[in-house]
Amino acid sequence: MKPLILSTRNIIPTGNKERPVVVRRTWSSTLINVLLGVLLLTFSVLHICVSGVEHTFRFYFTSALSAH
């Protein structure tokens, strides 16, 4: 069985016993989060423009996701 080799360049030791390491965000995770936010915001704006004032559960769910 082959051992799993992990990249440790994003893991930073702190020396604190309660929180021994900190994991940095990678560029790919930041890019995915930004693209998802833009997609959800675009969906919310299009939903408002197309369906008018009708606010359904789907509208509030996508609005909450884009705000988060």
The 8 nearest C-alpha neighbors of each residue, nearest first, counted from 0:
[[1, 2, 3, 4, 5, 6, 7, 8],
 [2, 0, 3, 4, 5, 6, 7, 8],
 [3, 1, 4, 0, 5, 6, 7, 8],
 [4, 2, 5, 1, 0, 6, 7, 8],
 [3, 5, 2, 6, 1, 7, 8, 0],
 [6, 4, 7, 3, 8, 2, 9, 10],
 [5, 7, 8, 4, 9, 10, 3, 22],
 [8, 6, 10, 9, 5, 11, 22, 4],
 [7, 9, 10, 6, 11, 23, 22, 5],
 [10, 8, 23, 7, 22, 11, 24, 25],
 [11, 9, 22, 7, 8, 21, 23, 20],
 [10, 12, 21, 20, 22, 9, 13, 23],
 [13, 11, 20, 19, 14, 21, 10, 15],
 [14, 12, 20, 15, 19, 11, 21, 18],
 [13, 15, 19, 12, 16, 20, 18, 17],
 [14, 16, 19, 18, 13, 17, 20, 12],
 [17, 15, 19, 18, 14, 13, 20, 12],
 [18, 16, 15, 19, 14, 20, 13, 21],
 [19, 17, 15, 16, 20, 13, 21, 14],
 [18, 20, 15, 16, 13, 14, 12, 17],
 [21, 19, 12, 13, 11, 18, 10, 22],
 [20, 22, 11, 10, 12, 23, 13, 19],
 [21, 23, 10, 9, 11, 20, 24, 12],
 [24, 22, 9, 25, 10, 21, 11, 8],
 [23, 25, 28, 22, 26, 29, 9, 27],
 [24, 26, 28, 27, 23, 29, 9, 30],
 [27, 25, 29, 28, 30, 24, 31, 23],
 [26, 28, 30, 25, 29, 31, 24, 32],
 [27, 29, 31, 25, 30, 26, 32, 24],
 [30, 28, 32, 26, 27, 31, 33, 25],
 [31, 29, 27, 33, 28, 32, 26, 34],
 [30, 32, 28, 34, 29, 33, 35, 27],
 [33, 31, 29, 35, 30, 34, 36, 28],
 [32, 34, 36, 30, 35, 31, 29, 37],
 [35, 33, 37, 31, 36, 32, 38, 30],
 [34, 36, 38, 32, 33, 37, 31, 39],
 [37, 35, 33, 39, 34, 38, 65, 40],
 [36, 38, 40, 34, 35, 39, 41, 33],
 [39, 37, 35, 41, 36, 40, 34, 42],
 [38, 40, 42, 36, 65, 41, 37, 35],
 [39, 41, 43, 37, 42, 65, 38, 36],
 [42, 40, 38, 44, 39, 43, 37, 45],
 [41, 43, 39, 45, 40, 44, 46, 38],
 [44, 42, 46, 40, 41, 45, 62, 39],
 [43, 45, 41, 47, 46, 42, 40, 48],
 [46, 44, 48, 42, 47, 43, 49, 41],
 [45, 47, 43, 49, 44, 48, 50, 42],
 [48, 46, 44, 51, 45, 49, 50, 43],
 [49, 47, 45, 46, 51, 50, 44, 52],
 [50, 48, 46, 47, 51, 45, 44, 52],
 [49, 51, 47, 46, 48, 53, 52, 45],
 [52, 50, 47, 53, 48, 49, 46, 54],
 [51, 53, 54, 50, 47, 48, 49, 46],
 [54, 52, 51, 50, 55, 47, 58, 46],
 [55, 53, 58, 52, 56, 59, 57, 47],
 [54, 56, 58, 57, 53, 59, 60, 52],
 [55, 57, 59, 58, 60, 54, 61, 62],
 [56, 58, 60, 55, 59, 61, 54, 62],
 [59, 57, 55, 61, 56, 60, 54, 62],
 [58, 60, 62, 56, 57, 61, 63, 55],
 [59, 61, 57, 63, 62, 58, 56, 64],
 [60, 62, 64, 58, 63, 59, 65, 57],
 [63, 61, 59, 65, 64, 60, 58, 66],
 [62, 64, 66, 60, 61, 65, 59, 67],
 [65, 63, 61, 67, 62, 66, 60, 39],
 [64, 66, 62, 39, 67, 36, 63, 40],
 [67, 65, 63, 64, 62, 36, 40, 61],
 [66, 64, 65, 63, 36, 62, 61, 39]]
